[in-house]
Amino acid sequence: MNIFVGSLPFSIEEADLRESFEAYGAVDSVKIITDKFTGRSKGFGFVEMPSDEEAQKAIDELNGATVQGRAIVVNKSEPKPEGERRSYNNSRGGDSRGGYGGGNSRGGDNRGGGDRGRY
């Protein structure tokens, strides 16, 4: 079972999170999500446990528990609905040129093309 863990303290390490869940059974993987630019924790992560029964026990026991002074949120992770990312990318409206390519301030041929090759 894949388990979502939210409201994590920013200082918590994956090893600490693994240890908390291993008290309830085997843990396949632990991943704390980090900002790709700063490397700082985003305050949530995922724990994968092979036994649904042990995972449910961990959810029941750890949801609302205090970790390093913060009450954490623990529940079963539900997969994203299919196509959710695509709708996000297409929600920008008709002009997909981004912040570049508009206006003719540089002179010469201005064909837009701000997002070419980005997707």
Buried (B, 14 or more C-beta within 10 A) or exposed (E): BBBBBBEBBEEBEBEBBEEBBBEBBEBEEBBBEBEEEEEEBBBBBBBBBEBEEBBBBBBEBBBEEEBEEBEBBBEEEEEEEEEEEEEEEEEEEEEBBBEEBEEEEEEEEEEEEEBEEEE
